[in-house]
Amino acid sequence: MNPKSIQAAMKKMGIQQQELLAKEVIIKQNDKTLIIRNPEILKVNMMGQISLQITGNIEELKEEILQEDIKTVAEQAEVSEEEAKQALKQTKGDLAEAILLLKK
């Protein structure tokens, strides 16, 4: 089908599309961050319900260390948050191992 006829049919059904320009899209989750580079973004309005369709090169980054983990280790090992953070980095985020390391 031809793109113009597809858009006309979508308009008849109450669906509107708009392309959004962006260099990258960042989605932050609790334990990781998704970075979508060179995204193609379509904003779709279907009878008042707006959604986004994003495609591109996805890169997944694990969060280094969560603040709540730092606080937990600091409290359990009775050390400063900075010491707890260093121990978590050394143990690659393993809370139990970080606590044991600090209690030695």
Buried (B, 14 or more C-beta within 10 A) or exposed (E): EEEEEEEEEBEEEEBBBEEEEBEEBEEEEEEEEBBBEEBEBEEBEEEEEEEEEBEBEEEEEEBEBBEEBBEBBBEBBEBEEEBBBBBBEEBEBBBEBBBBBBEE
